[in-house]
Amino acid sequence: MIINKVKVVKMEKQQKQIAVIRLRGTTGLQGDVAATLHMLNIRHVNHCTIVPDSPDFVGMIKKAKDYITWGHIDADTLKLLLEKRGAAVDAAGAKHSISLNGKSYKPYFRLSPARGGLGKRGIKASFAGGSGALGDRKEKISELLRKMI
């Protein structure tokens, strides 16, 4: 499998960030979608990554929409995620990192399965109606992240 390199994008504090969570496994996964998930650093179910809201990453997210859920993360949830699940990293040697209070963290996290479930219709349905799990959750991604931390 050939994996193309993604541009390194520095995350700025005022730039909106997107939390992307993988909810489905590898059964029936096409090669291009697998490569996209690999580039997003979400290689396993219940893993999360934080990416900047740029056209490059939005295109990657839309390509893998049948396996992930995503939305804009608020500052409080990001702080909680970094405190509970963040792995510290040396900022000088890391390509991607998120800074909080002078510490740098990896932008990807391992999460627990959601307490209370993902929705009435499970992981194969879209979140558009409010009862499925996949797709764009907008600001409601923070609720799901709090259930998974």
Salt bridges, closest charged atoms under 4 A:
ASP32 OD2 - LYS63 NZ 3.56
ASP53 OD2 - HIS72 NE2 3.59
ASP56 OD2 - LYS7 NZ 3.17
ASP66 OD1 - LYS65 NZ 3.29
ASP136 OD2 - LYS138 NZ 3.30
